[in-house]
Amino acid sequence: MKALMLAALIAALTAPATATTAAPAAIRAESPMSDARFWSIIDDTVQADGDPEAQLEALYEALGHLSADEVLGFRDAFERQMTRAYAWDLWAVAYIAHGGASDDGFDFFRRWLISRGQAIFEQVLSNPDSLADLPGLDGRDVLEFEDLTYAPMEVWAEKTGRSPDDMPPPAVRTMPGSAPSGEPFEENDAALAARFPKTWARFGESPLGQVT
């Protein structure tokens, strides 16, 4: 009897650990994607006219050729770039360009910046005021691309037969409530114009997405 009770106790203690930890560990171990490959995929989807719908369609198609683990790796690489772009200077130029930028607005701006490809992303990341130098921004509504982040979630769900909510969390991501890197900006016209003169000259008096 004691032997049976001991066996049952051992089974009860070990079964949940096998069921809840083994699968995610396997998924995480097989999911890395290099930044170079990530940017190659993004760059191949960039549209010359900046059409987000066409780019999103191209991205869904590109991710459809990957395995579920590779899609997971793509999502992780995307989150690494989002974390790199979580900086006060970038938030400031998004604020100027839009006449304001909430937490969500800055999140969508970073997604848009990634969607423009590696060269533009690295340029604006290293010199945020160079946002004003980018062509094709006049006449746009806002510099946001909310749907970009949903593509890998939906493709992964399709390939695994699971819900997008079941997708394992990224290894690296910006945690809610954490402070961006760099020096905070002052929300007043004179300070913004002095710190980001080109961006202010282009958008300060005529922000995108605002009716005049």
C-alpha positions, 0 to 999 in steps of 0.5 A: 500500500505504501509503495502504491501511495508513493508511486501515485505521489511521484506521478502527481508531482512529475506529470504537471512539470512535464506537461507545462514546461517541456513544450515551451522549452522546445519551442524557445530553443528552436526559434532564434532568427538572426537580425540579418535574416529578419531584415532581409524579409522586411526589406523584401516586403517594402513597397516603393510607395509605402502602401501598408496593405501591399506590404502586409500582404507581402509579409504574410506571404513571406512568413507563410514559407517559413516553419512555425519555429521560424515565424516565432524567431521572426517575431522575436527579432522584431521585438529586438528592434522594437526594444532598440527603438524604445528611445526618448529621441525617437518618441520626440520626433514622433511627437513632433510629426504627429502633434503628440504621441501617446504610448500606443502612438509611439509603439505604432510609430516604431512598428512603422519605422521597422516596416521601412526597412533596415537602412531607414531604421538604422538611419533614424535610430542613429539620428532621429532628426533625420526623420525630416529627410525621408521622402514620401511623408507629406500627404500621409495620414500618420507614421504608424503601422499597427497591423505589422505586429499581428502578421507573425502571430496570425501566421504562427497560429495558422501553422500550429492550429493554436490561438495567437494568444498561445504564442510564447512570449518573446525572449526580449521585449519592452516591458510596460512601465519601463523608461525609454533610453536616453534623455526625456524631451520637454513638451514645449515648442521652443525646446523641441525646435531647438533639439530637433530643428529639421523635424520641427521645421517640417512638421512642427507647424503642420503635423501629419494627420491633423486637419487644418 
